[in-house]
């Protein structure tokens, strides 16, 4: 008889989003949990790696602002 394989729930990175706060972006195979989970739910559901070991990532809006300041002003329409 084969042993049942445990499904590993994966976190991709941690970030802070408006309306959610500190959270983790999780793999879409997490089902209803995807795409973002608050820290407490991430830990409670047993995602890996541990929340504090996830790489940090800035929300897209912040990345866009950083790009804007690095590249120069966007043309005004």
PQR file with spaces between the fields and no chain letter, atoms N, CA, C, O and H, PARSE charges and radii, in Angstrom:
ATOM       1  N    UNK     1       0.842   -1.174    0.000 -0.4000 1.5000
ATOM       2  CA   UNK     1       0.000    0.000    0.000 -0.0000 2.0000
ATOM       3  C    UNK     1       0.894    1.247    0.000  0.5500 1.7000
ATOM       4  O    UNK     1       1.867    1.312    0.751 -0.5500 1.4000
ATOM       5  N    UNK     2       0.568    2.227   -0.834 -0.4000 1.5000
ATOM       6  CA   UNK     2       1.358    3.447   -0.902 -0.0000 2.0000
ATOM       7  C    UNK     2       0.939    4.412    0.202  0.5500 1.7000
ATOM       8  O    UNK     2      -0.236    4.548    0.540 -0.5500 1.4000
ATOM       9  H    UNK     2      -0.222    2.174   -1.445  0.4000 1.0000
ATOM      10  N    UNK     3       1.953    5.071    0.743 -0.4000 1.5000
ATOM      11  CA   UNK     3       1.665    6.088    1.750 -0.0000 2.0000
ATOM      12  C    UNK     3       1.059    7.305    1.055  0.5500 1.7000
ATOM      13  O    UNK     3       1.456    7.662   -0.054 -0.5500 1.4000
ATOM      14  H    UNK     3       2.908    4.961    0.468  0.4000 1.0000
ATOM      15  N    UNK     4       0.104    7.928    1.712 -0.4000 1.5000
ATOM      16  CA   UNK     4      -0.521    9.131    1.146 -0.0000 2.0000
ATOM      17  C    UNK     4       0.505   10.254    1.115  0.5500 1.7000
ATOM      18  O    UNK     4       1.207   10.499    2.096 -0.5500 1.4000
ATOM      19  H    UNK     4      -0.219    7.638    2.613  0.4000 1.0000
ATOM      20  N    UNK     5       0.580   10.931   -0.024 -0.4000 1.5000
ATOM      21  CA   UNK     5       1.512   12.049   -0.148 -0.0000 2.0000
ATOM      22  C    UNK     5       0.882   13.301    0.460  0.5500 1.7000
ATOM      23  O    UNK     5      -0.267   13.639    0.177 -0.5500 1.4000
ATOM      24  H    UNK     5       0.010   10.732   -0.820  0.4000 1.0000
ATOM      25  N    UNK     6       1.652   13.971    1.292 -0.4000 1.5000
ATOM      26  CA   UNK     6       1.182   15.204    1.907 -0.0000 2.0000
ATOM      27  C    UNK     6       1.343   16.343    0.902  0.5500 1.7000
ATOM      28  O    UNK     6       2.420   16.535    0.337 -0.5500 1.4000
ATOM      29  H    UNK     6       2.586   13.696    1.522  0.4000 1.0000
ATOM      30  N    UNK     7       0.275   17.091    0.687 -0.4000 1.5000
ATOM      31  CA   UNK     7       0.327   18.241   -0.205 -0.0000 2.0000
ATOM      32  C    UNK     7       0.970   19.410    0.537  0.5500 1.7000
ATOM      33  O    UNK     7       0.519   19.800    1.613 -0.5500 1.4000
ATOM      34  H    UNK     7      -0.600   16.936    1.146  0.4000 1.0000
ATOM      35  N    UNK     8       2.016   19.954   -0.046 -0.4000 1.5000
ATOM      36  CA   UNK     8       2.721   21.068    0.565 -0.0000 2.0000
ATOM      37  C    UNK     8       2.136   22.372    0.029  0.5500 1.7000
ATOM      38  O    UNK     8       2.103   22.601   -1.180 -0.5500 1.4000
ATOM      39  H    UNK     8       2.382   19.637   -0.921  0.4000 1.0000
ATOM      40  N    UNK     9       1.683   23.211    0.936 -0.4000 1.5000
ATOM      41  CA   UNK     9       1.157   24.515    0.573 -0.0000 2.0000
ATOM      42  C    UNK     9       2.312   25.507    0.609  0.5500 1.7000
ATOM      43  O    UNK     9       2.986   25.643    1.630 -0.5500 1.4000
ATOM      44  H    UNK     9       1.710   23.025    1.918  0.4000 1.0000
ATOM      45  N    UNK    10       2.544   26.204   -0.509 -0.4000 1.5000
ATOM      46  CA   UNK    10       3.721   27.049   -0.644 -0.0000 2.0000
ATOM      47  C    UNK    10       3.401   28.537   -0.611  0.5500 1.7000
ATOM      48  O    UNK    10       2.470   29.008   -1.265 -0.5500 1.4000
ATOM      49  H    UNK    10       1.997   26.094   -1.338  0.4000 1.0000
ATOM      50  N    UNK    11       4.190   29.255    0.160 -0.4000 1.5000
ATOM      51  CA   UNK    11       4.177   30.706    0.140 -0.0000 2.0000
ATOM      52  C    UNK    11       5.261   31.191   -0.807  0.5500 1.7000
ATOM      53  O    UNK    11       6.324   30.576   -0.895 -0.5500 1.4000
ATOM      54  H    UNK    11       4.946   28.872    0.691  0.4000 1.0000
ATOM      55  N    UNK    12       5.009   32.293   -1.521 -0.4000 1.5000
ATOM      56  CA   UNK    12       5.966   32.797   -2.502 -0.0000 2.0000
ATOM      57  C    UNK    12       6.770   33.987   -1.968  0.5500 1.7000
ATOM      58  O    UNK    12       7.991   34.035   -2.116 -0.5500 1.4000
ATOM      59  H    UNK    12       4.146   32.793   -1.449  0.4000 1.0000
ATOM      60  N    UNK    13       6.076   34.940   -1.350 -0.4000 1.5000
ATOM      61  CA   UNK    13       6.749   36.084   -0.741 -0.0000 2.0000
ATOM      62  C    UNK    13       5.793   36.742    0.237  0.5500 1.7000
ATOM      63  O    UNK    13       4.599   36.440    0.243 -0.5500 1.4000
ATOM      64  H    UNK    13       5.084   34.901   -1.230  0.4000 1.0000
ATOM      65  N    UNK    14       6.318   37.646    1.069 -0.4000 1.5000
ATOM      66  CA   UNK    14       5.477   38.388    2.011 -0.0000 2.0000
ATOM      67  C    UNK    14       5.492   39.861    1.618  0.5500 1.7000
ATOM      68  O    UNK    14       6.464   40.367    1.059 -0.5500 1.4000
ATOM      69  H    UNK    14       7.287   37.891    1.064  0.4000 1.0000
ATOM      70  N    UNK    15       4.403   40.522    1.923 -0.4000 1.5000
ATOM      71  CA   UNK    15       4.252   41.922    1.546 -0.0000 2.0000
ATOM      72  C    UNK    15       3.229   42.583    2.456  0.5500 1.7000
ATOM      73  O    UNK    15       2.692   41.937    3.356 -0.5500 1.4000
ATOM      74  H    UNK    15       3.613   40.111    2.378  0.4000 1.0000
ATOM      75  N    UNK    16       2.958   43.846    2.236 -0.4000 1.5000
ATOM      76  CA   UNK    16       1.908   44.570    2.944 -0.0000 2.0000
ATOM      77  C    UNK    16       1.005   45.207    1.896  0.5500 1.7000
ATOM      78  O    UNK    16       1.465   45.964    1.043 -0.5500 1.4000
ATOM      79  H    UNK    16       3.395   44.371    1.505  0.4000 1.0000
ATOM      80  N    UNK    17      -0.282   44.893    1.968 -0.4000 1.5000
ATOM      81  CA   UNK    17      -1.248   45.409    0.993 -0.0000 2.0000
ATOM      82  C    UNK    17      -2.324   46.240    1.672  0.5500 1.7000
ATOM      83  O    UNK    17      -2.722   45.935    2.796 -0.5500 1.4000
ATOM      84  H    UNK    17      -0.656   44.278    2.662  0.4000 1.0000
ATOM      85  N    UNK    18      -2.801   47.290    1.005 -0.4000 1.5000
ATOM      86  CA   UNK    18      -3.906   48.077    1.564 -0.0000 2.0000
ATOM      87  C    UNK    18      -5.137   47.189    1.766  0.5500 1.7000
ATOM      88  O    UNK    18      -5.475   46.388    0.895 -0.5500 1.4000
ATOM      89  H    UNK    18      -2.477   47.538    0.092  0.4000 1.0000
ATOM      90  N    UNK    19      -5.788   47.329    2.885 -0.4000 1.5000
ATOM      91  CA   UNK    19      -6.990   46.556    3.160 -0.0000 2.0000
ATOM      92  C    UNK    19      -6.729   45.185    3.744  0.5500 1.7000
ATOM      93  O    UNK    19      -7.622   44.590    4.347 -0.5500 1.4000
ATOM      94  H    UNK    19      -5.513   47.980    3.593  0.4000 1.0000
ATOM      95  N    UNK    20      -5.516   44.671    3.577 -0.4000 1.5000
ATOM      96  CA   UNK    20      -5.168   43.355    4.125 -0.0000 2.0000
ATOM      97  C    UNK    20      -4.110   43.511    5.207  0.5500 1.7000
ATOM      98  O    UNK    20      -4.187   42.865    6.252 -0.5500 1.4000
ATOM      99  H    UNK    20      -4.790   45.155    3.087  0.4000 1.0000
ATOM     100  N    UNK    21      -3.133   44.356    4.964 -0.4000 1.5000
ATOM     101  CA   UNK    21      -2.003   44.513    5.880 -0.0000 2.0000
ATOM     102  C    UNK    21      -0.917   43.526    5.527  0.5500 1.7000
ATOM     103  O    UNK    21      -0.726   43.197    4.357 -0.5500 1.4000
ATOM     104  H    UNK    21      -3.070   44.880    4.115  0.4000 1.0000
ATOM     105  N    UNK    22      -0.203   43.051    6.536 -0.4000 1.5000
ATOM     106  CA   UNK    22       0.887   42.108    6.322 -0.0000 2.0000
ATOM     107  C    UNK    22       0.314   40.776    5.851  0.5500 1.7000
ATOM     108  O    UNK    22      -0.577   40.217    6.491 -0.5500 1.4000
ATOM     109  H    UNK    22      -0.358   43.319    7.487  0.4000 1.0000
ATOM     110  N    UNK    23       0.828   40.267    4.728 -0.4000 1.5000
ATOM     111  CA   UNK    23       0.278   39.034    4.171 -0.0000 2.0000
ATOM     112  C    UNK    23       1.325   38.308    3.337  0.5500 1.7000
ATOM     113  O    UNK    23       2.415   38.823    3.089 -0.5500 1.4000
ATOM     114  H    UNK    23       1.551   40.721    4.207  0.4000 1.0000
ATOM     115  N    UNK    24       0.970   37.107    2.914 -0.4000 1.5000
ATOM     116  CA   UNK    24       1.839   36.300    2.065 -0.0000 2.0000
ATOM     117  C    UNK    24       1.133   36.011    0.752  0.5500 1.7000
ATOM     118  O    UNK    24      -0.065   35.726    0.729 -0.5500 1.4000
ATOM     119  H    UNK    24       0.085   36.689    3.115  0.4000 1.0000
ATOM     120  N    UNK    25       1.879   36.086   -0.334 -0.4000 1.5000
ATOM     121  CA   UNK    25       1.386   35.656   -1.653 -0.0000 2.0000
ATOM     122  C    UNK    25       1.617   34.160   -1.697  0.5500 1.7000
ATOM     123  O    UNK    25       2.732   33.692   -1.466 -0.5500 1.4000
ATOM     124  H    UNK    25       2.852   36.318   -0.315  0.4000 1.0000
ATOM     125  N    UNK    26       0.569   33.406   -1.991 -0.4000 1.5000
ATOM     126  CA   UNK    26       0.676   31.944   -1.985 -0.0000 2.0000
ATOM     127  C    UNK    26       0.442   31.379   -3.382  0.5500 1.7000
ATOM     128  O    UNK    26      -0.156   32.026   -4.242 -0.5500 1.4000
ATOM     129  H    UNK    26      -0.337   33.786   -2.178  0.4000 1.0000
ATOM     130  N    UNK    27       0.922   30.175   -3.583 -0.4000 1.5000
ATOM     131  CA   UNK    27       0.767   29.447   -4.837 -0.0000 2.0000
ATOM     132  C    UNK    27      -0.719   29.261   -5.143  0.5500 1.7000
ATOM     133  O    UNK    27      -1.511   29.033   -4.229 -0.5500 1.4000
ATOM     134  H    UNK    27       1.408   29.650   -2.885  0.4000 1.0000
ATOM     135  N    UNK    28      -1.100   29.356   -6.402 -0.4000 1.5000
ATOM     136  CA   UNK    28      -2.511   29.235   -6.790 -0.0000 2.0000
ATOM     137  C    UNK    28      -3.091   27.853   -6.467  0.5500 1.7000
ATOM     138  O    UNK    28      -4.311   27.703   -6.399 -0.5500 1.4000
ATOM     139  H    UNK    28      -0.457   29.541   -7.144  0.4000 1.0000
ATOM     140  N    UNK    29      -2.249   26.860   -6.269 -0.4000 1.5000
ATOM     141  CA   UNK    29      -2.735   25.529   -5.890 -0.0000 2.0000
ATOM     142  C    UNK    29      -3.286   25.509   -4.468  0.5500 1.7000
ATOM     143  O    UNK    29      -3.787   24.483   -4.010 -0.5500 1.4000
ATOM     144  H    UNK    29      -1.258   26.983   -6.324  0.4000 1.0000
ATOM     145  N    UNK    30      -3.194   26.640   -3.768 -0.4000 1.5000
ATOM     146  CA   UNK    30      -3.735   26.739   -2.411 -0.0000 2.0000
ATOM     147  C    UNK    30      -5.256   26.822   -2.426  0.5500 1.7000
ATOM     148  O    UNK    30      -5.885   26.818   -1.368 -0.5500 1.4000
ATOM     149  H    UNK    30      -2.787   27.474   -4.141  0.4000 1.0000
ATOM     150  N    UNK    31      -5.851   26.897   -3.609 -0.4000 1.5000
ATOM     151  CA   UNK    31      -7.309   26.901   -3.732 -0.0000 2.0000
ATOM     152  C    UNK    31      -7.917   28.195   -3.243  0.5500 1.7000
ATOM     153  O    UNK    31      -7.490   29.279   -3.643 -0.5500 1.4000
ATOM     154  H    UNK    31      -5.340   26.901   -4.469  0.4000 1.0000
ATOM     155  N    UNK    32      -8.915   28.088   -2.377 -0.4000 1.5000
ATOM     156  CA   UNK    32      -9.628   29.266   -1.888 -0.0000 2.0000
ATOM     157  C    UNK    32      -8.734   30.204   -1.084  0.5500 1.7000
ATOM     158  O    UNK    32      -9.084   31.367   -0.880 -0.5500 1.4000
ATOM     159  H    UNK    32      -9.261   27.208   -2.052  0.4000 1.0000
ATOM     160  N    UNK    33      -7.594   29.714   -0.628 -0.4000 1.5000
ATOM     161  CA   UNK    33      -6.680   30.553    0.139 -0.0000 2.0000
ATOM     162  C    UNK    33      -5.942   31.550   -0.751  0.5500 1.7000
ATOM     163  O    UNK    33      -5.485   32.584   -0.263 -0.5500 1.4000
ATOM     164  H    UNK    33      -7.310   28.770   -0.794  0.4000 1.0000
ATOM     165  N    UNK    34      -5.818   31.265   -2.024 -0.4000 1.5000
ATOM     166  CA   UNK    34      -5.033   32.097   -2.944 -0.0000 2.0000
ATOM     167  C    UNK    34      -5.785   33.370   -3.295  0.5500 1.7000
ATOM     168  O    UNK    34      -7.015   33.362   -3.241 -0.5500 1.4000
ATOM     169  H    UNK    34      -6.189   30.426   -2.421  0.4000 1.0000
ATOM     170  N    UNK    35      -5.130   34.445   -3.645 -0.4000 1.5000
ATOM     171  CA   UNK    35      -3.680   34.550   -3.793 -0.0000 2.0000
ATOM     172  C    UNK    35      -2.965   35.139   -2.588  0.5500 1.7000
ATOM     173  O    UNK    35      -1.746   34.991   -2.492 -0.5500 1.4000
ATOM     174  H    UNK    35      -4.131   34.451   -3.689  0.4000 1.0000
ATOM     175  N    UNK    36      -3.660   35.805   -1.652 -0.4000 1.5000
ATOM     176  CA   UNK    36      -2.990   36.403   -0.488 -0.0000 2.0000
ATOM     177  C    UNK    36      -3.610   35.921    0.809  0.5500 1.7000
ATOM     178  O    UNK    36      -4.831   35.805    0.917 -0.5500 1.4000
ATOM     179  H    UNK    36      -4.650   35.925   -1.730  0.4000 1.0000
ATOM     180  N    UNK    37      -2.766   35.638    1.794 -0.4000 1.5000
ATOM     181  CA   UNK    37      -3.221   35.211    3.121 -0.0000 2.0000
ATOM     182  C    UNK    37      -2.599   36.096    4.188  0.5500 1.7000
ATOM     183  O    UNK    37      -1.415   36.425    4.124 -0.5500 1.4000
ATOM     184  H    UNK    37      -1.775   35.732    1.706  0.4000 1.0000
ATOM     185  N    UNK    38      -3.407   36.480    5.171 -0.4000 1.5000
ATOM     186  CA   UNK    38      -2.853   37.179    6.325 -0.0000 2.0000
ATOM     187  C    UNK    38      -1.920   36.222    7.060  0.5500 1.7000
ATOM     188  O    UNK    38      -2.044   35.002    6.953 -0.5500 1.4000
ATOM     189  H    UNK    38      -4.369   36.213    5.223  0.4000 1.0000
ATOM     190  N    UNK    39      -0.983   36.801    7.808 -0.4000 1.5000
ATOM     191  CA   UNK    39       0.033   36.010    8.515 -0.0000 2.0000
ATOM     192  C    UNK    39      -0.595   34.886    9.349  0.5500 1.7000
ATOM     193  O    UNK    39      -0.161   33.738    9.254 -0.5500 1.4000
ATOM     194  H    UNK    39      -0.882   37.792    7.895  0.4000 1.0000
ATOM     195  N    UNK    40      -1.613   35.200   10.164 -0.4000 1.5000
ATOM     196  CA   UNK    40      -2.207   34.202   11.059 -0.0000 2.0000
ATOM     197  C    UNK    40      -2.765   33.005   10.291  0.5500 1.7000
ATOM     198  O    UNK    40      -2.570   31.863   10.707 -0.5500 1.4000
ATOM     199  H    UNK    40      -1.966   36.133   10.241  0.4000 1.0000
ATOM     200  N    UNK    41      -3.450   33.248    9.185 -0.4000 1.5000
ATOM     201  CA   UNK    41      -4.009   32.147    8.389 -0.0000 2.0000
ATOM     202  C    UNK    41      -2.912   31.334    7.719  0.5500 1.7000
ATOM     203  O    UNK    41      -3.009   30.110    7.629 -0.5500 1.4000
ATOM     204  H    UNK    41      -3.608   34.175    8.847  0.4000 1.0000
ATOM     205  N    UNK    42      -1.876   32.003    7.252 -0.4000 1.5000
ATOM     206  CA   UNK    42      -0.732   31.330    6.631 -0.0000 2.0000
ATOM     207  C    UNK    42      -0.138   30.313    7.612  0.5500 1.7000
ATOM     208  O    UNK    42       0.121   29.163    7.257 -0.5500 1.4000
ATOM     209  H    UNK    42      -1.797   32.997    7.325  0.4000 1.0000
ATOM     210  N    UNK    43       0.071   30.763    8.848 -0.4000 1.5000
ATOM     211  CA   UNK    43       0.639   29.892    9.880 -0.0000 2.0000
ATOM     212  C    UNK    43      -0.347   28.787   10.251  0.5500 1.7000
ATOM     213  O    UNK    43       0.034   27.619   10.331 -0.5500 1.4000
ATOM     214  H    UNK    43      -0.140   31.697    9.137  0.4000 1.0000
ATOM     215  N    UNK    44      -1.606   29.145   10.478 -0.4000 1.5000
ATOM     216  CA   UNK    44      -2.634   28.189   10.892 -0.0000 2.0000
ATOM     217  C    UNK    44      -2.813   27.057    9.873  0.5500 1.7000
ATOM     218  O    UNK    44      -2.989   25.901   10.258 -0.5500 1.4000
ATOM     219  H    UNK    44      -1.916   30.094   10.413  0.4000 1.0000
ATOM     220  N    UNK    45      -2.768   27.382    8.590 -0.4000 1.5000
ATOM     221  CA   UNK    45      -2.973   26.378    7.543 -0.0000 2.0000
ATOM     222  C    UNK    45      -1.718   25.580    7.209  0.5500 1.7000
ATOM     223  O    UNK    45      -1.774   24.656    6.398 -0.5500 1.4000
ATOM     224  H    UNK    45      -2.624   28.321    8.277  0.4000 1.0000
ATOM     225  N    UNK    46      -0.593   25.921    7.818 -0.4000 1.5000
ATOM     226  CA   UNK    46       0.622   25.130    7.663 -0.0000 2.0000
ATOM     227  C    UNK    46       1.387   25.349    6.367  0.5500 1.7000
ATOM     228  O    UNK    46       2.004   24.418    5.850 -0.5500 1.4000
ATOM     229  H    UNK    46      -0.547   26.671    8.477  0.4000 1.0000
ATOM     230  N    UNK    47       1.355   26.547    5.843 -0.4000 1.5000
ATOM     231  CA   UNK    47       2.115   26.841    4.628 -0.0000 2.0000
ATOM     232  C    UNK    47       3.611   26.792    4.919  0.5500 1.7000
ATOM     233  O    UNK    47       4.044   26.991    6.054 -0.5500 1.4000
ATOM     234  H    UNK    47       0.854   27.303    6.263  0.4000 1.0000
ATOM     235  N    UNK    48       4.385   26.526    3.879 -0.4000 1.5000
ATOM     236  CA   UNK    48       5.843   26.496    3.979 -0.0000 2.0000
ATOM     237  C    UNK    48       6.422   27.423    2.930  0.5500 1.7000
ATOM     238  O    UNK    48       5.794   27.600    1.886 -0.5500 1.4000
ATOM     239  H    UNK    48       4.033   26.366    2.957  0.4000 1.0000
ATOM     240  N    UNK    49       7.563   28.016    3.142 -0.4000 1.5000
ATOM     241  CA   UNK    49       8.361   28.037    4.365 -0.0000 2.0000
ATOM     242  C    UNK    49       7.684   28.889    5.436  0.5500 1.7000
ATOM     243  O    UNK    49       6.669   29.531    5.166 -0.5500 1.4000
ATOM     244  H    UNK    49       8.072   27.873    3.991  0.4000 1.0000
ATOM     245  N    UNK    50       8.240   28.899    6.654 -0.4000 1.5000
ATOM     246  CA   UNK    50       7.662   29.734    7.700 -0.0000 2.0000
ATOM     247  C    UNK    50       7.547   31.192    7.233  0.5500 1.7000
ATOM     248  O    UNK    50       8.393   31.679    6.484 -0.5500 1.4000
ATOM     249  H    UNK    50       9.065   28.378    6.874  0.4000 1.0000
ATOM     250  N    UNK    51       6.510   31.867    7.676 -0.4000 1.5000
ATOM     251  CA   UNK    51       6.206   33.231    7.220 -0.0000 2.0000
ATOM     252  C    UNK    51       7.421   34.150    7.290  0.5500 1.7000
ATOM     253  O    UNK    51       7.704   34.875    6.337 -0.5500 1.4000
ATOM     254  H    UNK    51       5.822   31.471    8.285  0.4000 1.0000
ATOM     255  N    UNK    52       8.140   34.124    8.413 -0.4000 1.5000
ATOM     256  CA   UNK    52       9.276   35.035    8.587 -0.0000 2.0000
ATOM     257  C    UNK    52      10.448   34.718    7.667  0.5500 1.7000
ATOM     258  O    UNK    52      11.344   35.549    7.513 -0.5500 1.4000
ATOM     259  H    UNK    52       7.910   33.535    9.187  0.4000 1.0000
ATOM     260  N    UNK    53      10.466   33.541    7.054 -0.4000 1.5000
ATOM     261  CA   UNK    53      11.539   33.180    6.130 -0.0000 2.0000
ATOM     262  C    UNK    53      11.194   33.481    4.669  0.5500 1.7000
ATOM     263  O    UNK    53      12.037   33.321    3.786 -0.5500 1.4000
ATOM     264  H    UNK    53       9.738   32.866    7.178  0.4000 1.0000
ATOM     265  N    UNK    54       9.955   33.916    4.415 -0.4000 1.5000
ATOM     266  CA   UNK    54       9.575   34.293    3.047 -0.0000 2.0000
ATOM     267  C    UNK    54      10.339   35.548    2.645  0.5500 1.7000
ATOM     268  O    UNK    54      10.547   36.434    3.475 -0.5500 1.4000
ATOM     269  H    UNK    54       9.270   34.046    5.132  0.4000 1.0000
ATOM     270  N    UNK    55      10.762   35.639    1.381 -0.4000 1.5000
ATOM     271  CA   UNK    55      11.398   36.885    0.945 -0.0000 2.0000
ATOM     272  C    UNK    55      10.377   38.018    0.942  0.5500 1.7000
ATOM     273  O    UNK    55       9.199   37.800    0.656 -0.5500 1.4000
ATOM     274  H    UNK    55      10.593   34.920    0.707  0.4000 1.0000
ATOM     275  N    UNK    56      10.830   39.218    1.260 -0.4000 1.5000
ATOM     276  CA   UNK    56       9.946   40.387    1.272 -0.0000 2.0000
ATOM     277  C    UNK    56       9.837   40.959   -0.135  0.5500 1.7000
ATOM     278  O    UNK    56      10.804   40.942   -0.897 -0.5500 1.4000
ATOM     279  H    UNK    56      11.787   39.395    1.493  0.4000 1.0000
ATOM     280  N    UNK    57       8.667   41.462   -0.471 -0.4000 1.5000
ATOM     281  CA   UNK    57       8.443   42.092   -1.761 -0.0000 2.0000
ATOM     282  C    UNK    57       7.528   43.284   -1.565  0.5500 1.7000
ATOM     283  O    UNK    57       6.584   43.231   -0.776 -0.5500 1.4000
ATOM     284  H    UNK    57       7.882   41.476    0.148  0.4000 1.0000
ATOM     285  N    UNK    58       7.809   44.357   -2.285 -0.4000 1.5000
ATOM     286  CA   UNK    58       6.975   45.555   -2.207 -0.0000 2.0000
ATOM     287  C    UNK    58       5.748   45.376   -3.087  0.5500 1.7000
ATOM     288  O    UNK    58       5.830   44.714   -4.122 -0.5500 1.4000
ATOM     289  H    UNK    58       8.575   44.400   -2.926  0.4000 1.0000
ATOM     290  N    UNK    59       4.610   45.951   -2.701 -0.4000 1.5000
ATOM     291  CA   UNK    59       3.428   45.921   -3.570 -0.0000 2.0000
ATOM     292  C    UNK    59       3.745   46.592   -4.908  0.5500 1.7000
ATOM     293  O    UNK    59       4.643   47.431   -4.974 -0.5500 1.4000
ATOM     294  H    UNK    59       4.544   46.489   -1.861  0.4000 1.0000
ATOM     295  N    UNK    60       3.028   46.238   -5.966 -0.4000 1.5000
ATOM     296  CA   UNK    60       3.282   46.770   -7.307 -0.0000 2.0000
ATOM     297  C    UNK    60       3.243   48.288   -7.370  0.5500 1.7000
ATOM     298  O    UNK    60       4.028   48.896   -8.098 -0.5500 1.4000
ATOM     299  H    UNK    60       2.298   45.556   -5.912  0.4000 1.0000
ATOM     300  N    UNK    61       2.350   48.904   -6.626 -0.4000 1.5000
ATOM     301  CA   UNK    61       2.265   50.363   -6.648 -0.0000 2.0000
ATOM     302  C    UNK    61       3.582   50.975   -6.187  0.5500 1.7000
ATOM     303  O    UNK    61       4.045   51.958   -6.766 -0.5500 1.4000
ATOM     304  H    UNK    61       1.713   48.411   -6.035  0.4000 1.0000
ATOM     305  N    UNK    62       4.186   50.406   -5.152 -0.4000 1.5000
ATOM     306  CA   UNK    62       5.469   50.912   -4.671 -0.0000 2.0000
ATOM     307  C    UNK    62       6.567   50.641   -5.684  0.5500 1.7000
ATOM     308  O    UNK    62       7.447   51.479   -5.881 -0.5500 1.4000
ATOM     309  H    UNK    62       3.810   49.608   -4.681  0.4000 1.0000
ATOM     310  N    UNK    63       6.529   49.480   -6.330 -0.4000 1.5000
ATOM     311  CA   UNK    63       7.527   49.172   -7.347 -0.0000 2.0000
ATOM     312  C    UNK    63       7.421   50.157   -8.500  0.5500 1.7000
ATOM     313  O    UNK    63       8.437   50.585   -9.047 -0.5500 1.4000
ATOM     314  H    UNK    63       5.815   48.799   -6.169  0.4000 1.0000
ATOM     315  N    UNK    64       6.191   50.521   -8.875 -0.4000 1.5000
ATOM     316  CA   UNK    64       5.986   51.484   -9.950 -0.0000 2.0000
ATOM     317  C    UNK    64       6.539   52.850   -9.584  0.5500 1.7000
ATOM     318  O    UNK    64       7.122   53.531  -10.427 -0.5500 1.4000
ATOM     319  H    UNK    64       5.365   50.173   -8.431  0.4000 1.0000
ATOM     320  N    UNK    65       6.360   53.258   -8.328 -0.4000 1.5000
ATOM     321  CA   UNK    65       6.902   54.537   -7.877 -0.0000 2.0000
ATOM     322  C    UNK    65       8.420   54.506   -7.917  0.5500 1.7000
ATOM     323  O    UNK    65       9.051   55.479   -8.331 -0.5500 1.4000
ATOM     324  H    UNK    65       5.887   52.705   -7.643  0.4000 1.0000
ATOM     325  N    UNK    66       9.013   53.397   -7.491 -0.4000 1.5000
ATOM     326  CA   UNK    66      10.469   53.274   -7.508 -0.0000 2.0000
ATOM     327  C    UNK    66      10.985   53.343   -8.944  0.5500 1.7000
ATOM     328  O    UNK    66      11.983   54.012   -9.211 -0.5500 1.4000
ATOM     329  H    UNK    66       8.500   52.607   -7.155  0.4000 1.0000
ATOM     330  N    UNK    67      10.323   52.667   -9.856 -0.4000 1.5000
ATOM     331  CA   UNK    67      10.721   52.690  -11.256 -0.0000 2.0000
ATOM     332  C    UNK    67      10.597   54.104  -11.809  0.5500 1.7000
ATOM     333  O    UNK    67      11.463   54.563  -12.553 -0.5500 1.4000
ATOM     334  H    UNK    67       9.512   52.124   -9.639  0.4000 1.0000
ATOM     335  N    UNK    68       9.522   54.789  -11.446 -0.4000 1.5000
ATOM     336  CA   UNK    68       9.283   56.155  -11.899 -0.0000 2.0000
ATOM     337  C    UNK    68      10.431   57.074  -11.479  0.5500 1.7000
ATOM     338  O    UNK    68      10.886   57.899  -12.271 -0.5500 1.4000
ATOM     339  H    UNK    68       8.819   54.416  -10.841  0.4000 1.0000
ATOM     340  N    UNK    69      10.898   56.937  -10.243 -0.4000 1.5000
ATOM     341  CA   UNK    69      11.961   57.809   -9.772 -0.0000 2.0000
ATOM     342  C    UNK    69      13.310   57.425  -10.368  0.5500 1.7000
ATOM     343  O    UNK    69      14.187   58.279  -10.492 -0.5500 1.4000
ATOM     344  H    UNK    69      10.528   56.267   -9.599  0.4000 1.0000
ATOM     345  N    UNK    70      13.495   56.159  -10.740 -0.4000 1.5000
ATOM     346  CA   UNK    70      14.758   55.714  -11.320 -0.0000 2.0000
ATOM     347  C    UNK    70      14.861   56.086  -12.793  0.5500 1.7000
ATOM     348  O    UNK    70      15.929   56.490  -13.253 -0.5500 1.4000
ATOM     349  H    UNK    70      12.782   55.465  -10.639  0.4000 1.0000
ATOM     350  N    UNK    71      13.775   55.958  -13.535 -0.4000 1.5000
ATOM     351  CA   UNK    71      13.807   56.139  -14.969 -0.0000 2.0000
ATOM     352  C    UNK    71      13.546   57.594  -15.351  0.5500 1.7000
ATOM     353  O    UNK    71      14.073   58.069  -16.357 -0.5500 1.4000
ATOM     354  H    UNK    71      12.907   55.629  -13.162  0.4000 1.0000
ATOM     355  N    UNK    72      12.762   58.290  -14.584 -0.4000 1.5000
ATOM     356  CA   UNK    72      12.412   59.664  -14.903 -0.0000 2.0000
ATOM     357  C    UNK    72      10.909   59.801  -14.991  0.5500 1.7000
ATOM     358  O    UNK    72      10.174   58.832  -14.803 -0.5500 1.4000
ATOM     359  H    UNK    72      12.334   57.904  -13.767  0.4000 1.0000
ATOM     360  N    UNK    73      10.471   60.975  -15.268 -0.4000 1.5000
ATOM     361  CA   UNK    73       9.030   61.242  -15.304 -0.0000 2.0000
ATOM     362  C    UNK    73       8.373   60.561  -16.476  0.5500 1.7000
ATOM     363  O    UNK    73       8.930   60.500  -17.572 -0.5500 1.4000
ATOM     364  H    UNK    73      11.069   61.762  -15.421  0.4000 1.0000
ATOM     365  N    UNK    74       7.170   60.043  -16.236 -0.4000 1.5000
ATOM     366  CA   UNK    74       6.361   59.490  -17.324 -0.0000 2.0000
ATOM     367  C    UNK    74       5.759   60.648  -18.114  0.5500 1.7000
ATOM     368  O    UNK    74       5.443   61.685  -17.530 -0.5500 1.4000
ATOM     369  H    UNK    74       6.717   60.092  -15.345  0.4000 1.0000
ATOM     370  N    UNK    75       5.595   60.499  -19.406 -0.4000 1.5000
ATOM     371  CA   UNK    75       5.001   61.587  -20.177 -0.0000 2.0000
ATOM     372  C    UNK    75       3.576   61.876  -19.726  0.5500 1.7000
ATOM     373  O    UNK    75       2.805   60.955  -19.454 -0.5500 1.4000
ATOM     374  H    UNK    75       5.851   59.656  -19.880  0.4000 1.0000
ATOM     375  N    UNK    76       3.233   63.140  -19.649 -0.4000 1.5000
ATOM     376  CA   UNK    76       1.888   63.549  -19.276 -0.0000 2.0000
ATOM     377  C    UNK    76       0.999   63.562  -20.507  0.5500 1.7000
ATOM     378  O    UNK    76       1.394   64.095  -21.544 -0.5500 1.4000
ATOM     379  H    UNK    76       3.859   63.888  -19.870  0.4000 1.0000
ATOM     380  N    UNK    77      -0.181   62.991  -20.415 -0.4000 1.5000
ATOM     381  CA   UNK    77      -1.115   62.963  -21.546 -0.0000 2.0000
ATOM     382  C    UNK    77      -2.121   64.057  -21.425  0.5500 1.7000
ATOM     383  O    UNK    77      -2.991   64.193  -22.285 -0.5500 1.4000
ATOM     384  H    UNK    77      -0.502   62.558  -19.573  0.4000 1.0000
